[in-house]
Amino acid sequence: MGTHSQNALLLPLLVAFLLILPNGGAAASGNPRSRVKYEPIVDPEDSPIRDLAEFAVRRHNKDSGDSLVLTRVLGGQQQPVWKGANYRLVIGAEVDSGAEDLYLAVVYQKPGKRFLDLAAFNLIA
């Protein structure tokens, strides 16, 4: 089975997994602000969300030396936190070979879009 076919089969499972876990899988801490639940992103291909995904790919490439290209944003969740928001995005990205892999990117954004930080960027499928 090709990579694209595997991705098509794994995607619904991954999104369901993220949505079923309590608090979207986020660990609760002693800080009451950290207990704010992740909420689904209604339109993952919306321009501001896609901008966050493009930032995540650019930062990952800079940090790792990879040359990934964003292909699509498949889904995600957002969590308001003190002085900003966390975004967990399931994104598709490919290298020169043209094979798309799926990644989970976690981006922190301070209000006003003036500060972004890539907290995680992991291959998931």
Secondary structure, 3 states (H helix, E strand, C coil): CCHHHHHHHHHHHHHHHHHHCHHHHCCCCCCHHHHCCCEECCCCCCHHHHHHHHHHHHHHHHHHCCCCEEEEEEEEEEEEECCEEEEEEEEEEECCCCCEEEEEEEEEECHHHCCEEEEEEEECC
